[in-house]
């Protein structure tokens, strides 16, 4: 896969950043390092005891770009996190986030369950009362 050089991406970040200059350079470099970590190969080419750390580093870098941490650092640079994420996707360092699947069985919603249960209990009480009144 062809990627734009990370130094060019870092320059784009620094150019658009509005925060204090030294901090902007540091944060832009940190974001670029996370992007480089995100494209590490699935499995290391060397045999070592650090394989688990290597894979964990890659997963953490990918999750960083999908989490609220990116939002925080982008706000320090006075940039939108979506723009930063899109920049790294267009540069070839990140994969677009997969669309959320619609499941046949949604996750359990305790509040909706409690409301349905309360409604059923009210209906049962009304039926009992109607039987008693007959």
ChimeraX attribute file (.defattr): number of C-alpha atoms within 10 A of each C-alpha:
attribute: neighborCount
match mode: 1-to-1
recipient: residues
	/A:1	4
	/A:2	7
	/A:3	11
	/A:4	12
	/A:5	11
	/A:6	18
	/A:7	12
	/A:8	11
	/A:9	19
	/A:10	18
	/A:11	14
	/A:12	14
	/A:13	24
	/A:14	20
	/A:15	12
	/A:16	12
	/A:17	21
	/A:18	14
	/A:19	15
	/A:20	10
	/A:21	12
	/A:22	8
	/A:23	14
	/A:24	22
	/A:25	18
	/A:26	12
	/A:27	20
	/A:28	23
	/A:29	19
	/A:30	14
	/A:31	22
	/A:32	19
	/A:33	14
	/A:34	20
	/A:35	24
	/A:36	16
	/A:37	19
	/A:38	23
	/A:39	16
	/A:40	16
	/A:41	11
	/A:42	11
	/A:43	12
	/A:44	13
	/A:45	8
	/A:46	8
	/A:47	8
	/A:48	9
	/A:49	8
	/A:50	11
	/A:51	14
	/A:52	11
	/A:53	10
	/A:54	17
	/A:55	17
	/A:56	12
	/A:57	16
	/A:58	21
	/A:59	16
	/A:60	14
	/A:61	20
	/A:62	19
	/A:63	15
	/A:64	17
	/A:65	22
	/A:66	15
	/A:67	11
	/A:68	12
	/A:69	13
	/A:70	19
	/A:71	19
	/A:72	14
	/A:73	19
	/A:74	23
	/A:75	15
	/A:76	17
	/A:77	23
	/A:78	14
	/A:79	18
	/A:80	16
	/A:81	21
	/A:82	13
	/A:83	12
	/A:84	20
	/A:85	22
	/A:86	16
	/A:87	16
	/A:88	22
	/A:89	16
	/A:90	14
	/A:91	17
	/A:92	18
	/A:93	26
	/A:94	19
	/A:95	14
	/A:96	12
	/A:97	10
	/A:98	6
	/A:99	6
	/A:100	6
	/A:101	6
	/A:102	7
	/A:103	7
	/A:104	6
	/A:105	6
	/A:106	7
	/A:107	7
	/A:108	8
	/A:109	8
	/A:110	9
	/A:111	9
	/A:112	10
	/A:113	11
	/A:114	11
	/A:115	11
	/A:116	12
	/A:117	12
	/A:118	12
	/A:119	12
	/A:120	12
	/A:121	12
	/A:122	12
	/A:123	12
	/A:124	12
	/A:125	12
	/A:126	12
	/A:127	12
	/A:128	11
	/A:129	11
	/A:130	10
	/A:131	9
	/A:132	8
	/A:133	7
	/A:134	5
